[in-house]
Amino acid sequence: MLYKKALSRLVVFVVLLLSHFAWAHSPDFSNVIISKTENGQVILQINTSLTAFQEEVNYMNGEGAYKTPEEFQNLVIAHFKANFSIVINKTDTLQFKNPKVFLGHETKLVAEVIGLPDQVNSIHLKNELFKEIYNNQSIIIFLMDPFPTEKFTLSRDNNHNLNIELKDGTWTPIVVEEAEDFNFKYVFYVVGILLVLGVIFLIKKRK
């Protein structure tokens, strides 16, 4: 078991290492790593190119919205707070303490995760930080016990949402049933019937 876990984490490390240049140079790719330090802190780290954050900030706030690196970092943090969330066990919304942005060719957003319960049965993660960038993909990886080490990809195909539950030590996708689109033809039927009844009522009243 320990050998399989170590091998699995080694594979993930190699994938991250080989993909480093892709994330550093392309706004289409990002990764989200959630890990636990030796002292028990849960850390969230989002890595992508500086260009990706710039494109999103400019799209949301307009060109010229910032003049200094500090203003840009504040806009990135505000964008993160509005477009990234994690809900555990369908009820516990995690909080992100003291988020910081480290600028560079590869830019990082790092924050401490607060509120993770001892028992985790399901995770709903939404990452819409880069949804305006065409064909963007975000890799999600959990590097903490007792979570299985597995990578997930968020994109437009899954609406940038991850829904998984932990069963027998394995992540299993949760099938989310989407509500049927509201059918406006029924509205016309109801309005038509009401109009007909109204006309009949007026005719009878005049007689």
C-alpha positions as CSV (number, residue, x, y, z in Angstrom):
1,M,0.0,0.0,0.0
2,L,2.8,2.4,0.9
3,Y,4.6,1.5,-2.2
4,K,1.6,2.2,-4.4
5,K,1.0,5.5,-2.7
6,A,4.6,6.6,-3.1
7,L,4.6,5.5,-6.8
8,S,1.3,7.4,-7.4
9,R,2.8,10.6,-5.9
10,L,5.9,10.2,-7.9
11,V,3.9,9.9,-11.1
12,V,2.0,13.1,-10.2
13,F,5.3,14.9,-9.4
14,V,6.7,13.9,-12.8
15,V,3.5,15.1,-14.5
16,L,3.8,18.4,-12.7
17,L,7.4,18.8,-13.6
18,L,7.0,18.0,-17.2
19,S,4.0,20.3,-17.5
20,H,5.8,23.2,-15.7
21,F,6.8,24.8,-19.0
22,A,3.4,24.5,-20.5
23,W,1.8,26.3,-17.5
24,A,4.5,29.0,-17.4
25,H,4.1,29.8,-21.1
26,S,0.5,29.3,-22.0
27,P,-2.6,31.0,-20.5
28,D,-4.6,27.9,-21.5
29,F,-3.2,25.7,-18.7
30,S,-3.3,26.0,-14.9
31,N,-3.0,23.7,-12.0
32,V,-4.6,23.6,-8.5
33,I,-2.7,21.8,-5.8
34,I,-4.2,21.2,-2.3
35,S,-1.7,19.8,0.2
36,K,-1.0,19.6,3.9
37,T,2.2,20.7,5.6
38,E,3.9,18.9,8.4
39,N,2.4,21.1,11.0
40,G,-1.1,20.3,9.7
41,Q,-1.8,23.4,7.6
42,V,-3.9,22.8,4.5
43,I,-2.5,24.9,1.6
44,L,-4.1,25.8,-1.7
45,Q,-1.7,26.7,-4.6
46,I,-2.8,27.8,-8.1
47,N,-0.1,28.0,-10.7
48,T,-0.4,29.4,-14.2
49,S,1.2,31.9,-16.5
50,L,1.2,35.6,-15.7
51,T,-0.6,36.1,-19.0
52,A,-3.6,34.1,-17.9
53,F,-4.2,36.3,-14.8
54,Q,-3.6,39.4,-16.9
55,E,-6.1,38.4,-19.5
56,E,-8.8,37.6,-16.9
57,V,-8.1,40.8,-14.9
58,N,-8.3,43.0,-18.0
59,Y,-11.4,41.2,-19.2
60,M,-13.2,41.7,-15.9
61,N,-12.0,45.2,-15.1
62,G,-11.0,46.7,-18.4
63,E,-7.6,47.8,-19.7
64,G,-5.8,50.2,-17.4
65,A,-7.5,48.9,-14.3
66,Y,-4.2,48.7,-12.4
67,K,-1.0,50.8,-12.5
68,T,1.2,49.0,-10.0
69,P,2.0,45.3,-9.2
70,E,0.2,45.7,-5.9
71,E,-3.0,46.9,-7.6
72,F,-2.8,44.0,-10.0
73,Q,-2.3,41.5,-7.1
74,N,-5.3,42.9,-5.3
75,L,-7.5,42.5,-8.4
76,V,-6.3,38.9,-8.8
77,I,-7.2,38.1,-5.2
78,A,-10.6,39.7,-5.7
79,H,-11.1,37.6,-8.9
80,F,-10.1,34.5,-7.0
81,K,-12.5,35.1,-4.1
82,A,-15.4,35.6,-6.6
83,N,-14.7,32.6,-8.8
84,F,-13.1,29.8,-6.8
85,S,-14.9,27.7,-4.1
86,I,-14.7,24.4,-2.4
87,V,-17.7,22.8,-0.6
88,I,-17.1,19.6,1.5
89,N,-19.8,17.1,2.3
90,K,-22.3,19.4,0.5
91,T,-22.6,21.7,3.5
92,D,-19.1,22.9,4.6
93,T,-17.8,25.8,2.5
94,L,-14.1,26.2,3.0
95,Q,-12.5,29.6,3.6
96,F,-9.2,30.8,2.2
97,K,-7.0,32.7,4.7
98,N,-4.5,35.4,3.7
99,P,-4.3,34.7,-0.1
100,K,-1.1,36.0,-1.7
101,V,0.0,36.4,-5.3
102,F,3.6,35.8,-6.3
103,L,4.3,37.4,-9.6
104,G,6.6,35.9,-12.2
105,H,6.7,34.3,-15.6
106,E,4.8,31.5,-13.8
107,T,2.5,33.3,-11.3
108,K,1.2,31.6,-8.1
109,L,-1.7,32.3,-5.8
110,V,-1.2,30.7,-2.4
111,A,-3.7,30.6,0.5
112,E,-4.3,28.7,3.7
113,V,-7.5,26.6,3.6
114,I,-9.7,26.9,6.7
115,G,-12.6,24.7,7.7
116,L,-11.7,21.3,6.3
117,P,-13.6,18.7,8.4
118,D,-11.9,15.5,9.7
119,Q,-14.4,13.4,7.8
120,V,-14.5,14.1,4.1
121,N,-17.2,12.2,2.1
122,S,-17.6,14.5,-1.0
123,I,-16.0,17.5,-2.6
124,H,-17.5,20.1,-4.9
125,L,-14.8,22.4,-6.3
126,K,-15.5,25.2,-8.7
127,N,-12.7,27.0,-10.5
128,E,-13.9,29.7,-12.9
129,L,-10.8,31.8,-12.6
130,F,-9.9,31.4,-16.3
131,K,-13.3,30.5,-17.8
132,E,-13.0,33.5,-20.3
133,I,-9.9,32.0,-21.8
134,Y,-10.8,29.9,-24.8
135,N,-10.2,26.1,-24.4
136,N,-8.6,26.6,-20.9
137,Q,-7.9,23.5,-18.8
138,S,-7.2,23.3,-15.1
139,I,-5.6,20.3,-13.4
140,I,-6.8,19.6,-9.8
141,I,-4.6,17.5,-7.5
142,F,-5.0,16.6,-3.9
143,L,-1.7,15.8,-2.1
144,M,-2.8,15.0,1.4
145,D,-3.8,11.9,3.4
146,P,-6.1,10.1,3.3
147,F,-7.1,11.4,-0.1
148,P,-6.2,9.2,-3.1
149,T,-3.6,10.9,-5.3
150,E,-5.4,11.5,-8.6
151,K,-5.5,14.3,-11.1
152,F,-8.8,15.8,-12.4
153,T,-9.2,18.2,-15.4
154,L,-11.7,21.1,-15.3
155,S,-12.8,22.7,-18.6
156,R,-15.8,24.0,-20.4
157,D,-16.9,20.4,-20.9
158,N,-17.7,20.0,-17.2
159,N,-18.5,23.7,-16.6
160,H,-15.2,24.1,-14.6
161,N,-16.8,22.0,-11.7
162,L,-15.5,18.9,-9.9
163,N,-18.0,16.7,-8.1
164,I,-16.5,13.7,-6.4
165,E,-17.1,11.4,-3.4
166,L,-14.8,9.2,-1.5
167,K,-15.8,5.5,-1.6
168,D,-13.7,2.6,-0.4
169,G,-10.5,4.8,-0.7
170,T,-11.3,5.8,-4.3
171,W,-12.6,9.0,-5.8
172,T,-15.9,8.5,-7.6
173,P,-17.6,11.1,-9.8
174,I,-21.0,12.4,-8.6
175,V,-23.5,12.6,-11.4
176,V,-25.2,15.9,-11.1
177,E,-28.6,16.0,-12.7
178,E,-29.1,19.3,-14.5
179,A,-32.5,20.9,-14.3
180,E,-34.5,20.8,-17.5
181,D,-34.5,24.0,-19.4
182,F,-37.7,26.0,-18.9
183,N,-40.0,25.4,-21.8
184,F,-41.6,28.6,-22.9
185,K,-44.1,26.8,-25.1
186,Y,-46.1,25.9,-22.0
187,V,-46.3,29.5,-21.1
188,F,-48.0,30.3,-24.4
189,Y,-50.4,27.4,-23.9
190,V,-51.4,28.7,-20.5
191,V,-51.7,32.3,-21.7
192,G,-53.8,31.1,-24.7
193,I,-56.2,29.1,-22.5
194,L,-56.6,32.1,-20.1
195,L,-57.3,34.4,-23.0
196,V,-60.0,32.0,-24.4
197,L,-61.6,31.7,-21.0
198,G,-61.5,35.5,-20.6
199,V,-63.2,36.0,-24.0
200,I,-65.9,33.5,-23.1
201,F,-66.4,35.1,-19.7
202,L,-66.8,38.6,-21.4
203,I,-69.3,37.2,-24.0
204,K,-71.4,35.6,-21.3
205,K,-71.3,38.7,-19.2
206,R,-72.6,40.9,-22.1
207,K,-75.4,38.5,-22.8
